[in-house]
Amino acid sequence: MSDATLLNKLSSLSTDKRAWGLLFVSALCLEIAALYFQHVTDLRPCIMCIYQRTAVFGVMFAAIPAMLVNNLYPRLMGYIGWGVSAIWGLLIAIEHVDIQTAANPFFASCEFVPNFPSWAPLHQWLPNIFGATGDCGDINWSFMDISMPQWMIVIFAIYSVIWAVMLASRVLDKRSL
């Protein structure tokens, strides 16, 4: 397969509603998993967990416009929301891991109340989803010796790389979004 053919195939994915649907479903599955951990296994989310959850919701909601009406403007909204949410989530997850691995845990702490905008106090509107009751420094769960925030770094890095590849392939192939 030539580079031009690969570029064209990647570029055409951005106009496929199923690709945007897959992005939506992947984020929805992460949200369901987060709520399962919170409400079934009783892992209490901290502020940083809630911010990462918000970023995953951002990825999920960013997919909706392009999934429903896939032309230039909904796709542009999708790319912007996806990129901002994935990169912001990655930065928050990295900060969360830094808090958990700090040499002196007394100097590494997080807030007690989420810092949502006054016009959207999500933690008050939906406390079962956005309420933070845990401690950022606690590592209460791991899989393959990797903590949840470390897994979120992997997940947000994957979202960010796929976003960059999709955006670059579209711009390089079609010279538009």
C-alpha positions in Angstrom: 0.0 0.0 0.0 1.5 3.4 -1.0 1.7 6.3 1.3 -0.9 8.2 -0.7 -3.3 5.3 -0.4 -2.8 5.1 3.3 -3.2 8.8 3.7 -6.4 8.7 1.6 -7.8 5.8 3.7 -7.1 7.6 7.0 -8.5 10.9 5.6 -11.7 9.2 4.5 -12.2 7.8 8.1 -13.0 11.3 9.3 -16.0 11.4 7.0 -17.3 8.0 8.2 -20.0 8.4 10.8 -19.0 4.9 12.1 -15.5 6.1 13.0 -17.0 9.0 15.0 -19.5 6.5 16.5 -16.6 4.3 17.6 -15.0 7.3 19.3 -18.3 8.0 21.1 -18.7 4.3 22.2 -15.1 4.1 23.4 -15.6 7.1 25.7 -19.0 5.9 26.8 -17.5 2.5 27.8 -14.9 4.4 29.9 -17.6 6.4 31.6 -19.6 3.2 32.4 -16.4 1.6 33.8 -15.7 4.7 35.9 -19.2 4.6 37.3 -18.9 0.8 37.9 -15.7 1.4 39.9 -17.3 4.2 41.9 -20.8 2.7 42.7 -20.2 -1.0 42.6 -16.7 -1.5 43.8 -16.9 1.6 46.0 -13.7 3.3 44.7 -14.2 6.9 45.7 -13.1 9.3 42.9 -10.9 12.3 43.8 -10.8 15.7 42.2 -8.3 14.7 39.5 -10.4 11.6 38.8 -13.4 13.8 38.3 -11.5 16.1 36.0 -10.4 13.1 33.9 -14.0 11.9 33.8 -15.0 15.3 32.6 -12.4 15.1 29.8 -13.7 11.7 28.8 -17.2 13.2 28.6 -15.6 15.9 26.4 -14.3 13.3 24.0 -17.7 11.6 24.0 -19.7 14.7 23.4 -17.2 15.9 20.8 -18.0 12.9 18.6 -21.8 13.6 18.5 -21.9 16.4 15.9 -19.8 14.5 13.4 -21.5 11.3 14.1 -24.9 12.8 13.4 -24.2 15.3 10.6 -20.8 14.7 9.1 -19.9 17.8 7.1 -17.3 20.5 7.6 -18.7 22.4 10.6 -19.8 19.4 12.8 -16.5 17.7 12.0 -14.6 20.9 12.9 -16.5 21.0 16.2 -15.7 17.3 16.7 -12.0 17.8 16.1 -11.7 20.8 18.4 -13.6 19.1 21.2 -11.8 15.8 20.8 -8.3 17.4 20.7 -8.9 19.8 23.6 -10.5 17.0 25.8 -7.8 14.4 25.0 -4.9 16.7 25.6 -6.4 18.3 28.7 -7.2 14.8 30.1 -3.6 13.7 29.4 -2.2 16.7 31.3 -4.6 16.1 34.2 -3.7 12.4 34.3 0.0 13.2 34.3 -0.5 15.6 37.1 -2.5 13.0 39.0 0.4 10.5 38.7 2.8 13.1 39.9 0.7 13.6 43.0 0.5 9.9 43.6 4.3 9.4 43.2 5.5 12.5 45.0 8.5 12.0 47.3 6.8 14.0 50.0 3.0 13.4 50.0 2.4 16.3 52.4 3.3 18.7 49.7 1.3 16.9 46.9 -2.3 17.5 47.4 -5.4 18.4 45.4 -8.5 20.4 46.1 -11.5 19.2 48.0 -14.2 20.7 45.8 -14.2 20.6 42.0 -13.3 23.9 40.3 -16.1 23.9 37.7 -17.3 27.2 36.3 -20.0 29.0 38.4 -22.4 28.7 35.4 -21.9 24.8 35.3 -21.4 23.4 38.8 -21.5 19.8 37.6 -20.6 18.5 41.1 -23.8 20.1 42.5 -26.1 19.2 39.6 -24.9 15.5 39.3 -23.1 14.7 42.5 -23.3 10.9 41.8 -21.2 11.5 38.7 -19.1 14.6 39.4 -18.8 14.6 43.2 -15.3 14.0 44.5 -15.0 12.0 47.8 -11.6 10.4 47.4 -8.0 11.4 48.0 -5.8 12.1 45.0 -2.8 10.5 46.7 -4.4 7.2 47.3 -3.7 4.3 45.0 -6.7 1.9 45.6 -6.7 0.0 42.3 -4.2 -1.2 39.9 -4.1 -3.6 36.9 -0.8 -5.2 35.8 0.9 -3.1 38.5 -0.3 0.1 36.8 -2.6 2.5 38.7 -5.8 4.0 37.3 -4.3 7.4 36.5 -1.4 5.7 34.8 -3.9 3.8 32.6 -5.6 7.1 31.9 -2.3 8.5 30.6 -2.2 5.6 28.2 -5.9 6.1 27.2 -5.6 9.9 26.7 -2.3 9.5 24.9 -4.0 7.1 22.5 -6.9 9.5 22.0 -4.4 12.3 21.4 -2.3 10.4 18.9 -5.3 9.2 16.9 -6.7 12.7 16.9 -3.4 14.1 15.6 -3.1 11.4 12.9 -6.7 11.8 11.8 -6.5 15.6 11.7 -3.1 15.6 9.9 -4.2 13.0 7.3 -7.3 14.9 6.5 -5.5 18.2 6.1 -2.6 16.7 4.1 -4.9 14.6 1.8 -7.8 17.0 1.2 -6.3 20.3 2.3 -9.5 20.8 4.4 -11.3 19.3 7.3 
